[in-house]
Amino acid sequence: MKTNMGTADRVIRTLLAIVAIVLFYNGVIHGTLGIILIVFSVIFLLTSLVGFCPLYALVGLSTKKKRR
């Protein structure tokens, strides 16, 4: 499994996940939408930690900078 996520992509995903979790915890987002956002938040956090996005691999996309 080769990493395909750049630093900016990983930071943005992590921040979005944290915001969604905080909104759910504070009761701003609730119900089915809240549960769906929490699931996506967990996926975003996991892919950010690993540095690999399966959807990027499917379409052949990479946000990671190439080394010379």
Rosetta silent file (secondary structure, phi, psi, omega in degrees, C-alpha in Angstrom):
SEQUENCE: MKTNMGTADRVIRTLLAIVAIVLFYNGVIHGTLGIILIVFSVIFLLTSLVGFCPLYALVGLSTKKKRR
SCORE:     score description
SCORE:     0.000 S_00000001
   1 L     0.000  114.499 -177.806    0.000    0.000    0.000 S_00000001
   2 L   -97.274  135.935 -179.406    1.663    3.160   -1.261 S_00000001
   3 L   -66.191  142.526 -179.275    0.737    6.519    0.269 S_00000001
   4 L  -136.702   18.262  179.768   -1.222    8.794   -2.029 S_00000001
   5 L  -120.023  131.256  177.582   -2.202   11.702    0.226 S_00000001
   6 L   -80.598  172.186 -177.559   -0.229   14.899    0.621 S_00000001
   7 H   -63.053  -45.354 -179.116    0.253   16.795    3.864 S_00000001
   8 H   -61.232  -42.349  178.729   -2.349   19.465    3.082 S_00000001
   9 H   -61.391  -43.246 -179.441   -4.940   16.807    2.222 S_00000001
  10 H   -66.102  -40.222  179.633   -4.264   14.956    5.462 S_00000001
  11 H   -67.180  -43.868 -179.885   -4.525   18.121    7.577 S_00000001
  12 H   -62.225  -43.932  178.644   -7.777   19.217    5.923 S_00000001
  13 H   -62.648  -41.672  179.693   -9.352   15.786    6.431 S_00000001
  14 H   -64.396  -45.001  179.342   -8.278   15.724   10.078 S_00000001
  15 H   -63.366  -42.906  177.621   -9.678   19.204   10.744 S_00000001
  16 H   -61.312  -40.794  179.648  -12.992   18.363    9.042 S_00000001
  17 H   -65.105  -42.701 -179.785  -13.280   15.185   11.100 S_00000001
  18 H   -65.174  -42.036  178.496  -12.578   17.026   14.356 S_00000001
  19 H   -61.823  -45.157  179.843  -15.141   19.725   13.541 S_00000001
  20 H   -62.821  -40.636  179.367  -17.804   17.115   12.731 S_00000001
  21 H   -65.545  -42.609  179.024  -17.092   15.207   15.954 S_00000001
  22 H   -64.540  -43.010  178.175  -17.277   18.391   18.047 S_00000001
  23 H   -62.365  -39.602  177.812  -20.544   19.426   16.379 S_00000001
  24 H   -67.158  -44.173 -178.546  -22.022   15.983   17.060 S_00000001
  25 H   -62.631  -38.009 -179.105  -20.787   15.971   20.661 S_00000001
  26 L   -82.847   -3.206  175.718  -22.310   19.420   21.319 S_00000001
  27 L    84.603    8.203  177.710  -25.652   18.377   19.822 S_00000001
  28 L   -69.123  -41.667  176.322  -25.574   20.761   16.866 S_00000001
  29 L  -112.118  129.384 -177.889  -25.748   17.800   14.481 S_00000001
  30 L  -145.856  177.296  178.259  -27.837   14.841   15.597 S_00000001
  31 H    73.252 -151.397 -177.113  -29.884   11.929   14.335 S_00000001
  32 H   -62.364  -42.518  178.681  -29.106   10.056   11.151 S_00000001
  33 H   -60.159  -41.010  178.977  -27.060   12.914    9.681 S_00000001
  34 H   -63.108  -42.330  179.469  -24.934   12.992   12.819 S_00000001
  35 H   -65.985  -41.709  178.548  -24.238    9.274   12.676 S_00000001
  36 H   -62.853  -42.983  179.016  -23.332    9.459    8.986 S_00000001
  37 H   -65.364  -35.764  177.288  -20.949   12.358    9.662 S_00000001
  38 H   -65.998  -41.336  178.033  -19.310   10.470   12.530 S_00000001
  39 H   -61.278  -46.881  177.661  -18.745    7.461   10.256 S_00000001
  40 H   -63.491  -35.401  178.692  -17.163    9.696    7.610 S_00000001
  41 H   -63.722  -42.190  178.121  -15.106   11.407   10.314 S_00000001
  42 H   -64.187  -42.485  178.022  -13.674    8.087   11.471 S_00000001
  43 H   -62.960  -44.126  178.332  -12.859    7.173    7.861 S_00000001
  44 H   -60.437  -43.609 -179.917  -11.224   10.581    7.312 S_00000001
  45 H   -64.514  -42.855 -179.795   -9.135   10.191   10.481 S_00000001
  46 H   -65.075  -44.739  179.799   -8.012    6.678    9.564 S_00000001
  47 H   -67.120  -33.211  177.400   -7.064    7.583    6.013 S_00000001
  48 H   -67.412  -40.603  179.523   -5.218   10.662    7.282 S_00000001
  49 H   -67.090  -39.275 -178.110   -3.219    8.622    9.774 S_00000001
  50 H   -81.150  -32.456 -178.605   -2.313    5.982    7.196 S_00000001
  51 L    84.154   15.708 -178.414   -1.809    8.431    4.316 S_00000001
  52 L  -130.544  128.472  176.741   -3.681    6.229    1.858 S_00000001
  53 L  -114.343  116.811 -179.705   -7.118    6.874    0.347 S_00000001
  54 H   -60.528  -34.663  178.789   -8.693    3.884   -1.434 S_00000001
  55 H   -66.781  -37.592  176.118  -10.890    6.147   -3.586 S_00000001
  56 H   -62.035  -40.518 -179.593   -7.815    8.025   -4.798 S_00000001
  57 H   -65.330  -37.412  179.459   -6.240    4.698   -5.742 S_00000001
  58 H   -61.417  -40.671 -177.178   -9.360    3.675   -7.680 S_00000001
  59 H   -97.634    0.588  177.447   -9.265    6.755   -9.886 S_00000001
  60 L    76.025   28.783 -178.087   -5.468    7.015  -10.019 S_00000001
  61 L   -99.411  147.388  176.198   -5.276   10.285   -8.105 S_00000001
  62 L  -147.521  130.149  176.325   -2.467   11.349   -5.781 S_00000001
  63 L  -101.981    3.859  179.530   -2.054   14.574   -3.821 S_00000001
  64 L   -81.082  136.432  179.325    1.378   13.610   -2.588 S_00000001
  65 L   -69.590  143.480  178.541    4.275   15.599   -4.035 S_00000001
  66 L   -80.890  138.930  174.712    6.665   13.702   -6.223 S_00000001
  67 L   -87.796  147.784  178.782   10.287   13.412   -5.079 S_00000001
  68 L   -86.104    0.000    0.000   13.065   14.146   -7.506 S_00000001
